Amino acid sequence: MALPGRRNRRDSARRRGAALTPRNRNETAGTRANPLRPYCAAARPRPLQQPMGCRLPPRCPPSPGAMAAATSCRRAALGGLSVGAVSGRAVTTAFFLSNRKMELSSGKLARFADGAAVVQLGDTAVMVTAVSKTKPSASQFMPLVVDYRQKAAAAGRIPTNYLRRELGTTDKEILTSRVIGRLQLFYWQYFKISHRILCNLLAVDGVNDPDVLAINGASAALALSDIPWNGPVGAVRVGVVDGETVINPTRKQMSSSTLNLVVAAAPQNQVVMLEATAENILQQDFCHAIKVGVKQTQHIIQGIQQLVKERGVVKRTVQKLFVAPEEIVECISRDEAINKIRLETEEQLKEKFPEAEPYEIMESFNTVSKDIFRNLILNEYRRCDGRDLTSLRDIKCEVNMFKMLHGSALFQRGQTQVLCTVTFDSIESSVKSDLISTAVRYVHLWMFFFPPYATNEIGKVTGVNRRELGHGALAERALKPVIPQDFPFTIRVTSEVLESNGSSSMASACGGSLALMDAGVPVSSAVAGVAVGLVTKYNLEGRDLEDYRLLTDILGIEDYYGDMDFKMAGTSKGVTALQVDLKLPGIPIKIIMEAIQQATAAKREILQIMNETLAKPRPNRKESGPVVETIHVPLSKRLRFLGPGAYNLKKLQAKTGVTLSQLDEETYSMFAPTPSAMHEAREFIGELCKDDQEVNLEFGAVYTATITEIRDSGVMVKLYPNMTPVLLHNSQLDQRKIKHPSALGLEVGQEIQVKYFGRDPTDGRMRLSRKVLQSPATTVLKTLTDKNSIVLGGTAPESSTSSQ
């Protein structure tokens, strides 16, 4: 299948992905054309354009001679090609490192990549994919790109920036990518082929660091691919805790470890890489740690070699043209064949019709290919993958993919695979709209990611693009009506497309519905979505629709060669979202009605399959999910609770991850990411607010206070031994205006008499004054030792009062 020429290929590659024509003029020198990108990306045919640097004359139909030659040469070849399913099977191996289980798996996720592996230690899991081009580049340097990305959803949190999505690359991600990039030393010296390794953090348990897992995942992904290299390698982290060597220590153990050593080794105990931070560790201990680490890496290497053996991986020969590995779907090999036919046809037509313009030859081939594809559907009711017009592709669903995630689901429909996750956070994490669109909180957030490996591409992983925003918005519209408005958390649903061949947005709606129910969100009903296509026999001149066929659950190629992309999502009772893209000037409403009926029937069938996996929301949220509680803090304890400058709240958040928001004067809402964090926060707050067994003080009484500290603003005093010191301000020390307590000769340990005026009703602070006892006016002083005696007038002598 060939695509029309383009005036600006860089722009078109970014917007659509030119898969079957060269993405640039160097494709014949080694860039593999990817057949999935144009139709998986829901591309639409553009008006015919001339290659860059040429002026395009007015459009004219292809010459009859070129059309006839293309038809006669290639009709048979195109007619017999078909789409198959992903071959291969999922394999898993597990081994123990110092009595801790590590698991390697492949063949289940991201199967369009040349190599993919998932590494799991505890409840921390990392998926790594490897994709390469097929021919050497002109660069003298190793064209290896490594991206390590940490997603907030993996930790059960929502990003705290304004957009609530992952933005730039962090220092941690860059440094980890550089460590993984050292694997390039194991490539053949002559292997100058561009390739990319992408590490995606799926789940993190807060116990096991994912960086070393990413190194092992990259090694496994490369070993399981057909990319030639001299691996595999294995990597471990080594720590020394209380004099004992620990392999892959937990984060708590690392806090007390005197060594942080990362060891990577090859078979036969060959050291590949060392990176260490130590606290003046002895040389013999350091050498011992290296030896222990290298020995442990051999278990990882053996596990990778076992996976390679079970998968029967065959490495490509660099000198030969690329041959698609068995794991990749047959649609890639089919469209590679079509691309080869296109190139051959163009050469033959150029020789036969030297006077023809290049765009005429290219358009001729495109027209023939499109006609053959459409005629098979219109005349023979045949689709390229063997289905009838109303059949769905095979659907598989899984939920609860990783225990640490609040909710997760994997939705597979044919060659489209989507991993959806649900994350809960506090209401304060919701996105607040700007002033232009009024002050509204968006508590339901949807993020859609379409990485390049989903279509076996080597593309840049940048910020969100318009296509991702659009697909995410469509899936969000499909699910928003079934989510309760009074849910006590902000919900962030992420949808990551792992494989794509048509309708990834509707697959995201299905996967998102399952993930929400897996997370325990009380949705009113499950949601499913499907895309319906249209192939017509349409007379553009007379705008006459002569014949048409509706296709249920379209492939990418059917979207590309078809006339309509009709996406509909809803529940068993109705529709929640609809989006229709047409390539025709217009179609009768009858076809729209038929498309709705056909989509409704398909939607019910999808819902039945989804219900077999999870029919209704879980009654309770997972144990790893967040907790919300309210606490009551009396005004008298608010200052102690908050601390100066809200220091105690900041300390609480840094220590436990718990955030507080004030509901009224004495009530606060606490959000904790886990129940254990909430328990720790309650203990912390209880310690702050515990009673000091305060003595009942009498309003207006005079007490003896002991100075415990002298400050610039006053003195800190205590009225009884176990009392928390309070500030007696300079303004209340003397009737004269003073700038420092030293002006009165006050010293620490000195006893002074003060008058008690109760507590401030706004902040609960104790109000004391020494100044009023110096007033010449008549003052009523009540001595506590003899409550019946009252001193009238003047200032009471210092010895006439005592503290209770």
Number of C-alpha atoms within 10 A of each C-alpha: 24 25 22 23 23 21 17 14 20 14 12 15 17 12 15 20 25 28 24 23 24 20 20 14 12 11 13 12 12 17 20 22 25 23 29 28 26 26 24 26 22 23 18 19 14 13 10 18 18 19 17 14 8 9 10 13 10 5 11 9 9 18 15 10 14 23 20 12 18 23 18 10 13 18 15 11 11 19 14 9 17 15 17 17 15 17 14 15 11 14 16 18 16 16 15 13 16 11 8 12 12 20 17 25 23 25 21 15 22 28 27 29 25 26 31 31 34 29 28 24 23 14 16 24 27 29 25 31 30 33 26 24 21 25 21 17 18 11 10 8 10 17 17 16 18 21 21 25 21 22 19 19 26 24 20 25 21 25 16 14 11 11 13 17 20 19 12 9 14 12 9 13 16 15 13 20 22 15 19 24 18 15 23 16 13 15 15 12 10 10 17 21 22 21 20 23 27 26 29 21 25 28 25 27 20 15 15 20 18 23 25 22 29 29 28 28 34 31 29 33 30 26 27 29 26 23 26 17 19 15 21 25 30 32 31 26 27 26 30 23 16 11 10 11 19 22 21 25 23 15 13 11 16 17 13 12 21 18 24 19 22 23 26 29 25 21 19 10 16 14 19 18 15 14 11 13 12 14 9 9 12 10 9 9 15 20 11 12 23 20 14 17 28 25 19 24 26 21 19 30 23 17 23 29 18 15 23 20 12 14 19 12 18 16 14 17 13 17 10 9 12 16 12 16 19 17 20 21 19 20 22 20 20 19 24 23 16 21 22 15 19 24 16 11 21 19 13 17 21 15 11 13 15 10 8 16 14 16 20 21 24 23 22 27 28 19 19 21 22 16 15 17 23 23 16 14 21 18 10 9 15 16 20 19 15 12 14 14 18 16 13 19 18 10 15 15 20 18 22 18 18 19 16 24 28 27 31 29 28 27 25 25 24 20 26 26 30 32 27 29 32 31 27 27 24 25 17 16 22 23 19 16 14 10 8 6 8 9 10 12 15 14 22 19 22 24 22 25 21 22 21 21 27 26 28 29 26 22 14 11 13 10 13 15 13 10 16 18 14 13 23 25 16 23 31 23 18 28 26 16 18 19 17 12 10 6 13 14 21 20 25 26 27 26 31 19 26 26 29 31 27 29 27 32 27 27 29 34 31 33 32 33 30 33 33 30 26 29 27 19 25 19 18 14 19 24 31 33 31 28 30 26 26 22 21 20 15 16 11 10 6 7 12 11 14 9 12 16 18 24 30 24 29 27 28 25 23 26 30 23 23 25 23 24 24 26 23 24 29 28 21 18 10 10 18 21 21 18 11 13 14 15 15 13 7 9 17 8 9 9 14 14 11 12 22 18 12 19 25 23 15 21 25 18 15 21 20 14 15 24 14 9 14 18 15 19 21 15 12 12 18 18 13 17 21 24 22 19 12 14 15 12 17 15 18 18 17 19 19 20 21 16 14 10 9 12 11 18 18 16 14 18 15 11 13 18 17 25 20 20 14 12 11 9 13 14 14 16 16 19 25 24 22 19 16 15 19 22 12 17 22 17 12 16 18 12 11 16 18 11 10 9 8 10 11 7 15 15 12 15 19 29 26 20 23 21 22 17 16 18 14 11 15 20 24 19 26 19 23 16 8 11 14 13 18 18 20 23 20 22 16 19 25 18 14 11 10 16 12 18 19 14 8 11 8 16 15 13 12 12 18 16 24 26 22 18 16 16 15 12 10 11 15 16 18 15 17 25 20 22 17 17 25 15 14 10 11 12 17 17 21 23 20 18 12 11 8 8 11 13 15 12 13 15 17 19 10 15 8 16 20 17 15 15
